[in-house]
Amino acid sequence: MTDEGKNLRGLRIAASVSFAAYVAVIVGANWMIGHVGTPIPGAHVLPVGFGLEAPSGVYLAALAFVARDVLQRVGGAKAGVAAILVGAGISAFVASAHLAFASGATFLLSETCDFLIYTPLQRRSFPLAVVASGLVGDLVDSTVFLTLAGIPLAVALPGQLVGKLWVMLLGGLLAAWIRRYPLFSTPARNLSAATTAA
């Protein structure tokens, strides 16, 4: 197998794993909100520090931002949108249809914000792009999701922002670590670009 063939195979595997991870965290976050933690109107909450609580899916929802950025890097933007639609569809079987809709609509909105921030920044610094897009996505995503899901902002928003911040900072460290591998070293080397060139 040629080096180009090995690279394409590696990209396909990385894109498949990132796609599955993104879908899994979307579904897992929606399931947790309905089943894990202390019940409040419309959700269950867990502590996130500083005496704050957030809907229990907060930790997985923040991981979704990291999975999304890795998927966009190796699989392209269309793969990210497809993962959101699949994740929202599956979520309807593990959470209420209302929650699945709120989640899917919110992820699509945050994906748009991600295109505006992550996509240009990743060419300069992958870790910075993951953290910066995650922080902006955190604010937009949290406010819109809680509103659509009917979860009181006064009760959940501060904790939601803090909980996601912890995971996104870890995501920045993860991005810095995986960037050492050639497969993730440049945004131009994604599956859609490699397939077009092949």
RODO-885534 format. One line per field, with one value per atom (N, C-alpha, C): residue number from 1; x, y, z negated. Coordinates in Angstrom, 1 decimal. Atoms other than C-alpha are relative to their C-alpha. Example, Ala and Ser with C-alpha at 12.3 -4.5 7.8 and 13.67 -1.06 7.14 Angstrom:
RODO-885534
n = 1/1/1/2/2/2
east = 0.9/12.3/0.9/-0.9/13.7/-0.8
north = -1.2/-4.5/1.2/-1.1/-1.1/1.1
up = 0.0/-7.8/0.0/0.0/-7.1/-0.8
***
This chain:
RODO-885534
n = 1/1/1/2/2/2/3/3/3/4/4/4/5/5/5/6/6/6/7/7/7/8/8/8/9/9/9/10/10/10/11/11/11/12/12/12/13/13/13/14/14/14/15/15/15/16/16/16/17/17/17/18/18/18/19/19/19/20/20/20/21/21/21/22/22/22/23/23/23/24/24/24/25/25/25/26/26/26/27/27/27/28/28/28/29/29/29/30/30/30/31/31/31/32/32/32/33/33/33/34/34/34/35/35/35/36/36/36/37/37/37/38/38/38/39/39/39/40/40/40/41/41/41/42/42/42/43/43/43/44/44/44/45/45/45/46/46/46/47/47/47/48/48/48/49/49/49/50/50/50/51/51/51/52/52/52/53/53/53/54/54/54/55/55/55/56/56/56/57/57/57/58/58/58/59/59/59/60/60/60/61/61/61/62/62/62/63/63/63/64/64/64/65/65/65/66/66/66/67/67/67/68/68/68/69/69/69/70/70/70/71/71/71/72/72/72/73/73/73/74/74/74/75/75/75/76/76/76/77/77/77/78/78/78/79/79/79/80/80/80/81/81/81/82/82/82/83/83/83/84/84/84/85/85/85/86/86/86/87/87/87/88/88/88/89/89/89/90/90/90/91/91/91/92/92/92/93/93/93/94/94/94/95/95/95/96/96/96/97/97/97/98/98/98/99/99/99/100/100/100/101/101/101/102/102/102/103/103/103/104/104/104/105/105/105/106/106/106/107/107/107/108/108/108/109/109/109/110/110/110/111/111/111/112/112/112/113/113/113/114/114/114/115/115/115/116/116/116/117/117/117/118/118/118/119/119/119/120/120/120/121/121/121/122/122/122/123/123/123/124/124/124/125/125/125/126/126/126/127/127/127/128/128/128/129/129/129/130/130/130/131/131/131/132/132/132/133/133/133/134/134/134/135/135/135/136/136/136/137/137/137/138/138/138/139/139/139/140/140/140/141/141/141/142/142/142/143/143/143/144/144/144/145/145/145/146/146/146/147/147/147/148/148/148/149/149/149/150/150/150/151/151/151/152/152/152/153/153/153/154/154/154/155/155/155/156/156/156/157/157/157/158/158/158/159/159/159/160/160/160/161/161/161/162/162/162/163/163/163/164/164/164/165/165/165/166/166/166/167/167/167/168/168/168/169/169/169/170/170/170/171/171/171/172/172/172/173/173/173/174/174/174/175/175/175/176/176/176/177/177/177/178/178/178/179/179/179/180/180/180/181/181/181/182/182/182/183/183/183/184/184/184/185/185/185/186/186/186/187/187/187/188/188/188/189/189/189/190/190/190/191/191/191/192/192/192/193/193/193/194/194/194/195/195/195/196/196/196/197/197/197/198/198/198
east = 0.8/0.0/0.9/-0.7/1.3/-0.2/0.1/1.9/-1.4/1.2/-1.1/-1.2/1.1/-3.3/-0.1/0.0/-2.2/-0.6/0.6/-3.0/-1.5/1.5/-6.5/-0.6/0.6/-7.1/0.0/-0.1/-5.9/-1.1/1.0/-8.2/-1.4/1.3/-11.2/-0.2/0.2/-10.6/-0.2/0.2/-10.1/-1.3/1.3/-13.2/-1.1/1.1/-15.3/0.0/0.0/-14.1/-0.5/0.5/-14.7/-1.5/1.4/-18.1/-0.8/0.7/-19.1/0.1/-0.2/-17.7/-0.9/0.8/-19.6/-1.5/1.4/-22.9/-0.2/0.1/-22.3/-0.1/0.1/-21.7/-1.3/1.3/-24.8/-1.1/1.1/-27.0/0.2/-0.2/-25.3/-0.4/0.3/-25.7/-1.5/1.4/-29.4/-0.6/0.5/-29.9/0.3/-0.4/-28.0/-1.0/0.9/-30.2/-1.3/1.3/-33.3/0.1/-0.1/-31.8/1.0/-1.1/-28.7/0.0/-0.2/-28.5/-1.3/1.2/-31.0/-1.0/1.0/-34.3/-0.3/0.6/-35.3/-1.0/1.0/-38.0/0.7/-0.5/-37.1/1.3/-1.3/-33.8/0.4/-0.7/-31.5/1.3/-1.2/-28.5/1.1/-1.2/-25.0/0.8/-0.9/-22.5/1.1/-1.1/-19.8/1.1/-1.0/-17.9/-0.6/0.3/-18.2/-1.5/1.4/-21.6/-1.0/0.9/-23.1/-0.4/0.4/-25.1/-0.4/0.4/-25.8/-0.7/0.6/-27.9/1.1/-1.0/-26.1/0.7/-0.6/-25.4/1.1/-1.0/-23.0/1.3/-1.3/-19.9/0.2/0.0/-20.7/-0.3/0.3/-22.1/1.3/-1.3/-18.7/0.9/-0.9/-16.9/-0.5/0.5/-19.2/0.7/-0.7/-17.5/1.4/-1.3/-14.1/-0.1/0.2/-15.3/-0.4/0.4/-16.9/1.2/-1.1/-13.7/1.0/-0.8/-11.7/-0.6/0.7/-14.3/0.1/-0.1/-14.3/1.4/-1.4/-10.5/0.3/-0.4/-10.3/-1.1/1.1/-13.7/-0.7/0.6/-14.8/-1.3/1.1/-17.7/-1.3/1.3/-20.5/-0.1/0.0/-19.5/-0.5/0.5/-20.1/-1.5/1.5/-23.6/-0.7/0.7/-24.5/0.0/-0.1/-23.3/-1.1/1.0/-25.6/-1.4/1.3/-28.6/-0.2/0.1/-27.9/-0.1/0.1/-27.3/-1.3/1.3/-30.5/-1.1/0.9/-32.4/0.0/-0.1/-31.1/-0.5/0.4/-31.7/-1.5/1.4/-35.4/-0.4/0.3/-35.3/0.5/-0.5/-33.4/-0.4/0.5/-34.9/-1.3/1.3/-38.1/0.3/-0.1/-38.7/0.3/-0.2/-38.8/1.5/-1.4/-35.3/0.9/-0.7/-34.0/0.0/0.1/-35.3/0.9/-0.8/-33.7/1.5/-1.4/-30.4/0.5/-0.4/-30.3/0.0/0.0/-31.3/1.1/-1.1/-28.8/1.4/-1.3/-25.9/0.2/-0.1/-26.7/0.4/-0.3/-26.6/1.4/-1.4/-23.3/0.9/-0.8/-22.0/0.3/-0.1/-22.6/1.0/-1.0/-20.7/1.4/-1.3/-17.9/0.6/-0.6/-17.5/0.6/-0.4/-17.1/1.3/-1.1/-14.5/1.1/-0.9/-12.9/0.7/-0.5/-12.5/1.2/-1.2/-10.2/1.1/-1.0/-8.4/0.9/-0.7/-7.4/1.2/-1.1/-5.0/1.2/-1.1/-3.0/0.4/-0.3/-3.4/-1.3/1.1/-5.6/-0.4/0.5/-5.6/-0.8/0.7/-6.5/-1.4/1.3/-9.3/-1.0/0.9/-10.8/-0.5/0.4/-10.8/-0.9/0.7/-11.9/-1.4/1.3/-14.7/-0.9/0.7/-15.7/-0.6/0.5/-16.0/-1.2/1.1/-18.2/-1.2/1.1/-20.2/-0.6/0.6/-20.6/-1.1/1.0/-22.4/-1.2/1.1/-24.5/-0.8/0.7/-25.3/-0.7/0.7/-26.1/-1.2/1.1/-28.4/-1.2/1.0/-30.3/-0.6/0.5/-30.5/-0.9/0.9/-31.8/-1.3/1.3/-34.4/-0.9/0.8/-35.6/-0.5/0.4/-35.6/-0.9/0.9/-37.6/0.6/-0.7/-34.9/0.3/-0.2/-34.8/1.4/-1.3/-31.8/0.6/-0.5/-31.5/0.6/-0.4/-31.1/1.2/-1.0/-28.9/1.1/-1.0/-27.0/1.4/-1.4/-24.1/0.8/-0.6/-23.4/0.4/-0.2/-23.7/1.3/-1.1/-21.1/1.3/-1.1/-18.7/0.4/-0.2/-19.1/0.6/-0.6/-18.4/1.4/-1.4/-15.4/1.0/-1.0/-13.7/0.4/-0.3/-14.1/0.7/-0.6/-13.2/1.5/-1.4/-9.9/0.8/-0.6/-9.1/0.0/0.0/-10.1/1.1/-1.2/-7.5/1.3/-1.2/-4.9/0.1/0.1/-6.1/0.3/-0.3/-6.0/1.5/-1.4/-2.4/0.8/-0.6/-1.5/-0.2/0.2/-3.1/0.6/-0.5/-1.7/1.4/-1.3/1.7/0.0/0.0/0.5/-0.3/0.1/0.8/-1.4/1.4/-2.8/-0.8/0.8/-4.0/0.8/-0.9/-1.1/-0.5/0.4/-2.8/-1.5/1.5/-6.5/-0.2/0.3/-6.0/0.0/0.0/-5.5/-1.2/1.2/-9.1/-0.5/0.4/-11.0/-0.6/0.7/-13.1/1.1/-1.1/-9.9/0.8/-0.8/-8.0/-0.7/0.8/-10.8/-0.1/0.1/-11.2/1.3/-1.3/-7.4/0.3/-0.4/-7.3/-0.6
north = -1.2/0.0/1.3/-1.2/3.4/0.9/-0.9/6.2/0.8/-0.7/8.0/-0.9/1.0/4.9/-0.2/0.1/4.5/1.2/-1.2/8.1/0.1/0.0/7.8/-1.0/1.0/4.6/0.5/-0.5/6.3/1.1/-1.1/9.3/-0.6/0.6/7.0/-0.6/0.6/5.2/1.1/-1.1/8.5/0.7/-0.6/10.0/-0.9/0.9/6.9/0.0/0.0/6.9/1.3/-1.4/10.7/0.1/-0.1/10.4/-0.8/0.9/7.5/0.7/-0.7/9.5/1.2/-1.2/12.6/-0.4/0.5/10.7/-0.5/0.6/8.8/1.1/-1.1/12.0/0.8/-0.7/13.7/-0.9/0.9/10.7/-0.2/0.2/10.1/1.2/-1.2/13.7/0.2/-0.1/13.6/-1.0/1.1/10.3/0.4/-0.4/11.7/1.0/-1.1/14.8/-0.5/0.6/12.6/-1.0/1.1/10.0/0.1/0.0/11.0/1.3/-1.1/13.3/0.4/-0.5/15.4/0.6/-0.6/16.2/1.4/-1.4/19.8/0.0/-0.1/21.0/-0.2/0.2/19.5/-0.7/0.6/17.9/-0.7/0.4/16.2/0.8/-0.8/18.1/-0.7/0.5/17.3/1.2/-1.1/19.5/0.2/-0.3/21.2/0.9/-0.8/23.1/1.4/-1.3/26.5/0.1/0.1/25.4/0.0/0.0/25.3/-1.4/1.2/22.6/0.3/-0.1/21.9/-1.2/1.2/19.6/-1.1/1.1/16.2/-0.3/0.3/15.9/1.0/-1.1/19.0/-0.6/0.5/16.9/-0.6/0.6/14.9/1.0/-1.0/17.9/0.8/-0.7/19.7/-0.9/0.9/16.6/0.0/0.0/16.8/1.1/-1.0/20.1/-0.4/0.5/18.4/-1.0/1.1/15.4/0.7/-0.7/17.8/0.6/-0.7/19.7/-1.0/1.1/16.5/-0.6/0.5/15.2/0.9/-1.0/18.4/0.0/-0.1/18.3/-1.2/1.2/14.7/-0.5/0.4/14.2/1.0/-1.1/17.6/0.4/-0.6/19.8/-0.7/0.8/17.7/-1.2/1.1/14.8/0.4/-0.5/17.0/0.2/-0.2/18.0/-1.3/1.3/14.4/-0.7/0.6/13.3/0.6/-0.7/15.9/-0.6/0.5/14.7/-1.5/1.4/11.0/0.0/0.0/11.8/0.5/-0.5/13.8/-1.0/1.1/11.0/-1.1/1.0/8.4/0.4/-0.6/10.7/-0.1/0.0/10.6/-1.4/1.3/6.9/-0.1/0.2/7.5/1.2/-1.2/10.9/0.5/-0.5/12.9/0.6/-0.6/14.1/1.5/-1.4/17.6/0.3/-0.1/17.2/-0.3/0.4/15.5/1.2/-1.1/18.4/1.2/-1.1/21.0/-0.2/0.3/19.2/0.1/-0.1/18.8/1.4/-1.4/22.4/0.8/-0.8/23.7/-0.4/0.5/21.5/0.6/-0.5/22.7/1.5/-1.4/26.3/0.2/-0.1/25.8/-0.4/0.4/24.1/1.2/-1.2/27.3/1.0/-0.8/29.3/-0.6/0.7/26.7/0.3/-0.3/27.3/1.4/-1.4/31.0/0.2/-0.2/30.5/-1.1/1.1/27.1/-0.2/0.3/26.7/1.0/-0.8/29.8/-0.1/0.1/29.4/-1.2/1.3/25.8/0.0/-0.1/26.8/0.5/-0.5/28.7/-0.8/0.8/26.6/-0.8/0.9/23.5/0.1/-0.1/23.6/1.3/-1.2/27.3/0.0/0.0/26.7/-0.8/0.8/23.9/0.7/-0.7/26.0/1.2/-1.2/29.3/-0.3/0.4/27.7/-0.6/0.6/25.7/1.0/-1.0/28.8/0.8/-0.7/30.7/-0.9/0.9/27.6/-0.3/0.3/27.0/1.0/-1.0/30.3/-0.1/0.1/30.1/-1.3/1.3/26.4/-0.1/0.1/26.6/0.8/-0.9/29.5/-0.5/0.5/28.2/-1.3/1.3/24.6/0.1/-0.1/25.5/0.6/-0.7/27.8/-1.0/1.0/25.2/-1.1/1.2/22.4/0.4/-0.4/24.5/-0.2/0.1/24.3/1.4/-1.4/27.5/0.5/-0.6/29.7/0.3/-0.5/31.1/-1.2/1.2/27.6/-0.7/0.8/26.0/0.6/-0.6/28.5/0.1/-0.2/29.4/-1.3/1.4/25.7/-0.6/0.6/24.7/0.6/-0.7/27.3/-0.5/0.5/26.2/-1.4/1.4/22.5/-0.2/0.2/22.8/0.6/-0.6/25.1/-1.1/1.0/22.3/-1.0/1.0/19.8/0.6/-0.6/22.2/0.3/-0.2/23.1/-1.3/1.3/19.4/-0.3/0.2/19.3/0.7/-0.7/21.9/-0.7/0.9/19.7/-1.2/1.2/16.7/0.4/-0.5/18.7/0.2/-0.2/19.7/-1.3/1.3/16.1/-0.7/0.7/14.6/0.7/-0.7/17.3/-0.5/0.5/15.6/-1.1/1.0/12.9/0.5/-0.6/13.5/0.1/0.1/12.5/1.3/-1.2/15.6/1.2/-1.1/17.9/1.2/-1.1/19.9/-0.1/0.1/20.8/-0.4/0.3/20.3/-1.5/1.4/16.6/-0.6/0.7/15.6/-0.9/1.1/12.8/0.5/-0.5/14.9/0.5/-0.5/16.6/-1.1/1.1/13.4/-0.8/0.8/11.6/0.7/-0.8/14.4/0.0/0.0/14.4/-1.4/1.4/10.6/-0.3
up = 0.0/0.0/0.0/-0.1/0.9/-1.2/1.1/-1.6/0.0/-0.1/-0.2/-0.3/0.3/-0.5/-1.5/1.4/-4.1/-0.7/0.5/-4.8/0.1/-0.2/-3.3/-0.9/0.9/-5.3/-1.5/1.3/-8.5/-0.2/0.1/-7.8/-0.1/0.0/-7.2/-1.4/1.4/-10.6/-1.0/0.9/-12.4/0.1/-0.3/-10.8/-0.6/0.5/-11.7/-1.5/1.5/-15.3/-0.6/0.5/-15.7/0.2/-0.3/-14.1/-1.1/1.0/-16.5/-1.3/1.3/-19.5/-0.1/0.0/-18.5/-0.2/0.1/-18.1/-1.4/1.4/-21.4/-1.1/1.1/-23.5/0.1/-0.1/-22.0/-0.6/0.5/-22.8/-1.5/1.4/-26.2/-0.8/0.7/-27.2/-0.2/0.0/-26.4/-1.0/0.9/-28.3/-1.5/1.4/-31.4/-0.5/0.5/-31.6/-0.5/0.5/-32.0/-1.1/0.9/-34.3/-1.1/1.0/-36.3/-0.8/0.9/-39.3/-0.7/0.7/-41.3/0.9/-1.0/-39.5/-0.3/0.1/-38.8/1.2/-1.1/-36.4/1.4/-1.4/-32.9/0.1/-0.1/-33.9/-1.3/1.2/-36.4/-0.1/0.1/-37.8/-0.8/0.7/-39.1/-0.4/0.4/-41.0/1.0/-0.9/-38.9/-0.7/0.7/-41.6/-0.4/0.5/-43.4/-0.5/0.4/-44.8/1.0/-1.1/-41.4/0.5/-0.6/-39.7/1.5/-1.4/-36.0/0.4/-0.6/-33.9/0.2/0.1/-34.2/1.3/-1.3/-30.5/0.3/-0.3/-30.8/0.4/-0.2/-30.9/1.4/-1.4/-27.8/1.1/-1.0/-26.0/0.3/-0.2/-26.5/0.8/-0.8/-25.2/1.5/-1.4/-22.1/0.8/-0.7/-21.2/0.4/-0.3/-21.3/1.2/-1.0/-19.3/1.4/-1.2/-16.8/0.8/-0.6/-16.2/0.6/-0.6/-15.7/1.2/-1.2/-13.3/1.2/-1.1/-11.3/0.6/-0.5/-11.1/0.9/-0.8/-9.8/1.0/-0.9/-8.2/0.8/-0.7/-7.1/-0.6/0.6/-8.0/0.2/-0.2/-6.4/-0.9/0.9/-8.6/-1.4/1.3/-11.7/0.0/0.0/-10.6/0.1/-0.1/-9.7/-1.4/1.3/-13.2/-0.9/0.8/-14.8/0.3/-0.4/-12.9/-0.4/0.5/-13.7/-1.5/1.5/-17.4/-0.5/0.4/-17.6/0.2/-0.3/-15.9/-1.0/1.0/-18.3/-1.4/1.3/-21.3/-0.2/0.2/-20.6/-0.6/0.6/-21.7/-1.5/1.4/-25.0/-0.9/0.8/-26.0/0.7/-0.6/-25.3/1.4/-1.3/-21.8/-0.1/0.3/-23.2/-0.2/0.3/-24.6/1.2/-1.2/-21.5/1.1/-0.9/-19.4/-0.5/0.5/-21.7/0.2/-0.2/-21.6/1.4/-1.4/-17.8/0.5/-0.5/-17.1/-0.6/0.6/-19.6/0.6/-0.5/-18.3/1.5/-1.4/-14.7/-0.1/0.1/-15.9/-0.5/0.5/-17.8/1.1/-1.1/-14.7/0.9/-0.8/-12.8/-0.6/0.7/-15.4/0.1/-0.1/-15.2/1.3/-1.3/-11.5/0.1/-0.1/-12.1/-0.9/0.9/-14.9/0.2/-0.1/-14.8/1.4/-1.4/-11.0/0.3/-0.3/-10.5/-1.0/1.0/-13.8/0.1/0.0/-13.3/0.9/-0.9/-10.6/-0.7/0.8/-13.2/-1.2/1.2/-16.3/-0.3/0.3/-16.7/-1.4/1.4/-20.5/-0.3/0.2/-20.5/0.6/-0.7/-18.0/-0.8/0.8/-20.1/-1.2/1.2/-23.3/0.3/-0.3/-21.7/0.6/-0.6/-19.6/-1.1/1.1/-22.7/-0.9/0.9/-24.9/0.6/-0.7/-22.4/0.1/-0.2/-21.6/-1.3/1.4/-25.4/-0.3/0.4/-25.9/0.9/-0.9/-22.8/-0.2/0.2/-23.2/-1.3/1.3/-26.9/-0.1/0.0/-26.6/0.8/-0.9/-23.6/-0.5/0.4/-24.9/-1.2/1.2/-28.3/0.3/-0.4/-26.8/0.7/-0.7/-24.3/-0.8/0.8/-26.8/-1.2/1.1/-29.3/-1.4/1.3/-32.0/-0.4/0.4/-34.1/0.1/-0.2/-33.1/-1.4/1.3/-36.6/-0.9/0.8/-38.1/0.7/-0.7/-35.4/0.7/-0.9/-33.3/-0.6/0.6/-35.7/-0.1/0.2/-36.5/1.4/-1.3/-32.8/0.6/-0.6/-31.8/-0.7/0.8/-34.6/0.4/-0.3/-33.9/1.3/-1.4/-30.2/0.1/0.0/-30.9/-0.4/0.4/-32.8/1.1/-1.0/-30.0/1.2/-1.2/-27.2/-0.3/0.3/-29.0/0.2/-0.2/-29.1/1.5/-1.4/-25.4/0.7/-0.6/-24.6/-0.2/0.2/-26.2/0.8/-0.9/-24.3/1.4/-1.3/-21.1/0.2/-0.1/-21.8/0.1/0.0/-22.4/1.3/-1.3/-19.3/1.2/-1.1/-17.1/0.3/-0.2/-17.5/1.1/-1.0/-15.2/1.4/-1.4/-11.4/0.5/-0.5/-10.8/-0.3/0.5/-12.8/0.2/0.0/-12.0/0.8/-0.8/-9.3/0.4/-0.3/-8.6/1.4/-1.4/-4.9/0.3/-0.2/-5.4/-0.6/0.4/-5.9/1.0/-0.9/-4.4/1.3/-1.3/-1.9/0.9/-0.9/-0.6/0.6/-0.5/-0.4/1.0/-0.9/1.4/1.3/-1.2/3.9/0.8/-0.7/4.6/0.5/-0.4/5.0/1.4
***
